[in-house]
Amino acid sequence: LLQSVKDKAQHAVILDKTTSDKLYKDVQSYRLVTVATLVDRLKINGSLARKCLKDLEEKGQIKQVVGHSKMKIYSMSMPRLREV
C-alpha cells in the first residue's frame, strides 16, 4: 500500500501582535466562526483558537450559536436596534 505523506502543519502556539490584530479585525467579517476557521485562516493551533473564541465571546464580538461538547459554533454579534 502506498500512503501519501502529508506535511506537518507549523501553526503558531502564541498569539503575536500581528495575528492578534488580524483576529480582532477580520472576525467581524466572518459569518461563521469555529476553531477550524481560526486555525485555517490565522495558522494558529487548536488550543489557542479555543482561547481566542472564549476571549472574543467575553468581549461581545461573537456569540455562541451552537454549544456542543465537541464543537462550538459562533457567529458575529449583531448590535440590537433600539425601538423608539
C-alpha positions as CSV (number, residue, x, y, z in Angstrom):
1,L,0.0,0.0,0.0
2,L,1.1,3.5,-0.8
3,Q,0.2,6.3,1.5
4,S,0.6,9.9,0.7
5,V,2.8,11.9,3.0
6,K,1.2,15.0,4.4
7,D,3.4,17.8,5.6
8,K,3.0,18.6,9.3
9,A,1.5,22.0,9.8
10,Q,3.6,24.6,11.5
11,H,0.9,26.6,13.4
12,A,1.6,29.3,15.9
13,V,1.2,28.4,19.6
14,I,1.5,32.0,20.9
15,L,-0.6,34.9,19.7
16,D,1.7,37.6,18.4
17,K,0.8,41.2,17.8
18,T,0.1,40.9,14.0
19,T,-2.0,37.8,14.4
20,S,-3.9,39.4,17.3
21,D,-4.7,42.5,15.2
22,K,-5.8,40.4,12.3
23,L,-8.0,38.3,14.6
24,Y,-9.9,41.2,16.1
25,K,-10.2,43.0,12.7
26,D,-11.2,40.1,10.5
27,V,-13.5,38.2,12.8
28,Q,-16.1,41.0,12.2
29,S,-16.5,39.8,8.6
30,Y,-16.8,36.0,9.4
31,R,-20.4,34.8,9.2
32,L,-19.4,31.5,10.9
33,V,-16.6,31.2,13.4
34,T,-15.3,27.8,14.7
35,V,-12.0,26.5,15.9
36,A,-11.3,25.2,12.4
37,T,-11.9,28.5,10.7
38,L,-9.4,30.3,13.0
39,V,-6.9,27.5,12.6
40,D,-7.2,27.6,8.8
41,R,-7.2,31.4,8.4
42,L,-4.8,32.5,11.1
43,K,-2.5,29.5,11.1
44,I,-2.8,29.0,14.9
45,N,-3.1,25.8,16.8
46,G,-6.5,24.5,18.1
47,S,-6.0,25.2,21.8
48,L,-5.0,28.8,21.0
49,A,-8.1,29.1,18.7
50,R,-10.3,27.9,21.6
51,K,-8.9,30.5,23.9
52,C,-9.4,33.2,21.3
53,L,-13.0,32.2,20.8
54,K,-13.6,32.4,24.6
55,D,-12.0,35.9,24.7
56,L,-14.0,37.1,21.7
57,E,-17.2,35.9,23.3
58,E,-16.4,37.6,26.6
59,K,-15.7,40.9,24.7
60,G,-19.1,40.6,22.9
61,Q,-17.6,40.4,19.4
62,I,-19.1,37.0,18.7
63,K,-21.9,35.0,20.2
64,Q,-22.3,31.2,20.5
65,V,-24.9,29.7,18.2
66,V,-24.4,26.0,18.9
67,G,-22.8,24.7,22.0
68,H,-21.9,21.0,21.9
69,S,-19.1,19.4,23.9
70,K,-17.1,18.6,20.7
71,M,-17.9,21.6,18.5
72,K,-18.9,25.1,19.4
73,I,-20.2,27.3,16.6
74,Y,-20.1,31.1,16.9
75,S,-21.5,33.9,14.7
76,M,-20.7,37.6,14.7
77,S,-22.5,39.6,17.3
78,M,-25.1,41.9,15.8
79,P,-25.9,45.1,17.6
80,R,-29.5,45.2,18.6
81,L,-31.6,48.0,17.2
82,R,-33.4,50.0,19.9
83,E,-37.1,50.5,19.4
84,V,-38.3,54.1,19.9
